[in-house]
Amino acid sequence: MSASGSGRIEGEVVLGLGMMVAGLLIVPSLDALAKLLALHLPPLEVALMRFVVQTAMVAAFALISGRSGELWTPNMVGQLIRGAALAVTTLLFFCGLSVMPLADTVAITFIEPILLTALSALILREHVAFRRWIACLVGLVGALTIVRPSFAIFGLNALFPLGAAFTFACYHLLTRHLAGKATLIGAQFTTGMAGIFVLGPVLVFTTETGFAHQIGVMPGLNDVPYLIGMGLVSVVAHSLILKAYDRAPAAVLAPFGYLEIVSATALGYLIFGDFPGWPTWIGVGLIVGSGLYTVLREHQDMQTLDSAA
């Protein structure tokens, strides 16, 4: 490979890293807006509105730019199932956010890469070495270290982020399976539609039956900027992250996922006056350490396979 070709590849990787960092630092803004809305709107409705606004924005952009044909994607059923997994993730996460500090909720979901490793072995039959299973166990201990004091304060609500981590791992499994089968517009649109199809009927049911304090409320004019901001942040942040994976290897980008705790902690403190206690930081350390080990081992395994090829 020529020096100029190598330079272009390195430049693409650096650009991908920049996109990943920007996307992950922006994502907690979505969570903060959702937490503010959940002060007077049910979490189910907040989760639904996130997908409604996101879908409307993507559809409008596709129509204005003359790319409406990309809204329909190949393997639409698979894409919708993938979007449904994200919808359930969003609902569980927002339920946790409604009662728990932002940083604690985000920190618990950091167990997702570890759960993804376990699910890859169980479902995709990928080989996972014994030491990586140990790393998964350490990460689980870290999550429980955060959950335990939260459970004492918030009860069963503290389990919502754990559920969100599990369904988010399922979402990533489906993303691996569907990689390269849809454009960015198509992926964003079908994800939004799946969220509406899944959460919309549930909100209607809970509103009609008065179930679990999830009765729909007409958003006020003061809510509109938050709703628009939530949809905009969702589209921009996830577009940056998806584009980052087009330019840089997953093993290079994965460790940067833990940057999210930085902006989540800052926003939680500045907006809500929350700052994580020592159990949360111990748990974060265990989760991050086990997650980085898992990523490192995956990177080394890939290099071994490349050398043997």
N, C-alpha and C positions, 0 to 999 in steps of 0.2 A: 504494500500500500504506500502511496506517495505521501510525502510530508504534508502536502496541502490537504489530501484526503483525510489523513489522521487528524489534522487540525480542525477540519469541518466536523468530524465525529465528536471530538472533544468539545467543540463549541456547542453542538447539539445537546450533549450531556449536561454541560454547564447551564444551558438555557432550560433544560428539563428540571434541573435542581432548583433554579430560580423560580420556576413555575410552581414546583411542589412546595417550596417554602412559603411562597405568597399565598397559595391556596389553603395551606394548613393554618397559617396565621389568621386568615379571614374566617375560616369555618366557625370558630367560637362566637363570632359576631351573630351568626344565625342562631346559635344556641341562646345567646343573651337576649336577642329580640323575642325568641319563643318564650323564654322565662318571663319576660315583661308582659307579654300577651296573656300568659297563663295565670297572671294575677287576677284576671277577671273573665277570661274565656276558658272553657274546658280544654285540657290538653288534646283531646281527640279532635276538636274543632281546629285548634292551632295547627296540628299535624296535617289535617285535610287542607287547610288554607295554604299551607306551604306548597303543596302539590298543585293546587288550583292556580296560584299565582305563577309558579314555575312553568306550568304547561301553557298558560296564556302567553307568557313572555316568549317562550321558545316558538310557539305557533306563529305569533306576530312577526318575529324575526325571520322565520322561514318564508312567510308570505311576502314580506317586504323585500327580501333579498332574492326572491324568485327560486327558492330551494324547497318549495312545498312538497316536491316529490320525495324528499328525504324523510318526511314525517312517517311514511310507511316503511317499515324495515323488514328484511328477511327474517324468518323464524320469529314472527310476531308473538306467538304464544310463549316461547321461551323468554323473550324480552319482557313480556308482561309478568311472567312468574318472577323474574329477577326484580322487576320494579315492585312487585307485591312484597317481596322480602325486605326491600328498603322501606316500604310504607310501614310495615310492622315494626321495623327497627326504629323509625322516626317516632311512631306512637309510643313505644316503650321508653325511648329516651326522653321524650317530652314529658311523659308521666313522671319519670324520675326527676327531671328538672323542676317540675312544678312544686316539689317539696324538699329537694336537696340542693346544696350549694353547687354552683356551676363546675368548679374545678374537681370536686369529689365525683360528680356524675361522669365527667369526661374521663377521669383517671380510671374508673372501674371499667369503662369500655375499652381501655388499652389492652385488655386481655384478649381482644379479638384476634390478633395475629397468632396467638398461641392456640386458640380454639380452631382457627383455620388450619393450622398444622395438624391437629388431631383429626379434624373432619376430613382432611385430604387423605390421611392414612386409612380412615374407616370407610369413606365413601369412594374416593378415587383410587384407592389401593396403592397410594404412593408409599415408598419405603421411608420410614422414620426411624432413625437410630435411637438406641436406648438413651443416650445423653440428651437428645432432643425431647424425649418423653419426660426426662427429669426436669428440663427447662420449662416444659408445660406445667408440671406440678408446682414448681417454684412460682411461676406466674399466677397460678390459681391461688396459692397461699397469699401472694401479694394482693390479689383482688379481695380475698376474704378479710385481710387486714384492714382494708378500707371499709368493707361492707359491715363488719362487726359493730363498730361504734355507731355507724349510720343506722344499722338495724335497731340498735337500742333506742335511738332517737325517733326514727321515722317508720319503724316497723317493717311490714312486708314491702312497702314502697321502695325500700333500699335495694330490692331485688330487681327492679325494673332495668337498671343499667346492665346488669348481668344478662338479662334476657335480650336486651338490645345488642350486646356484644355477640351473643350466639346467632341471632338472626342476621347480623351484619356479616358474620363469617360465612353464612349460607349465601348471602348476596354476592360475596367475593368469589365463592365457588362457582356460582352461575356466571359471573363476569368472566372468569377464566374460560369456561365452556363456550361462551358466546363472543370471545375476543375477535375483533376484526369483522364481525358480521353486521355492523350498523355504523352509520356516521355519528358524529357527536350530536347533531340535531336529532337524529332518529332515536339515539339512546336516551337523550334527555326527555324527549317528548313521550316515548313509551313508558319511561319511568314515572313521569307525572301522571299519565293516564291510568297506570296501574294503581298509583296512590289514590286517585279519585274513585276508581272502581271498588277498591278494597275498603277505604275509610268512609266514603260517602254513605253507603247503605248502613254501616254500623252507627254513624252519627244519627241517621234518621231513626233507627231502632231505639237507641239509647234516649233520644229526645222524646219519642212517643211513649216510652215505658218509664221514663224517669230513672233509668238504670245507672247506678254507680256515679251519681253526680256528674254525668257527662251529657247534660242537657244543652243543646245548641242555643247560642245567644247571637242576636244580630250585632255584628261588629259596629262600633260607633265611628264617627269621622276621625276621632283621635287615634283609632287603631289602624287607619288606612296607611299612613307612612310606615308603620312597623310591618304591616303585611307586605307592602311593596318591597321594603328593605329586605325582608326575610326571603322573598322569592328571588330578588336580584342577587343577594349574597349566595344563595343556593346555586343559581345558574353559573355565576362567575367562579366561585370557589371550586365546584366540581368540574367545570370545564378546564380550569387550570390543572387540576390533579390528573384528569384523563389525558390531557395533552402532554403532561409531564411524562406519563408512562409511554407515550409515543416516541419520546426523545432520549430517554435514559432507562437502563435496566432496572427491573423491579428491586433487585438486591441492593442497588445503589440508593434507590429512593426510600426504601422501607424504613431505615433508621430515622429518617427525618419526620416520620409520622408522630414521634413523641414531642415535636415542637408545639403541637396543639395545646399541651398543658401550660405552656408559657403564656399565650394570649388568653387562655381560659382562666388562669389564675389572676392575670391582670384585670380582665374585664369583671370577674367575680368580685374582686376587691373594690374596683373603682365604682361599679354600678350598684352592687348589692352589699358591699361591706363585708364580704366573706373572705376568709383566708384559711387555707387548709391547715389542720392541726398535724402533730407529729405522726399519728397513725397513717394519715393519708400519704405523707412523704415517704414513710417506710414502705408502704404498699406500692407507691409509684416506683421506688427504687428497685423493688423485687420484680415488678412487672417489666420495667424498662430493661433491667439487666437480663432477664430471661428472654425477652423479645429480641434484644440485640444479639444474644447468643444464637437464637434460632435463625435470625437473618444471616449471621456470619457463617453458620454451618451450611445453610442453603447455598450461599455464595461459593463456599469451598467445594461443595458437592458438584455444583455446576462447572467449576473450573476443572475438577477431576474428570468429569464426563467429556468436556471439550478436549482435554489432553489425550484421552483415550480414543477419541474419534479419529 
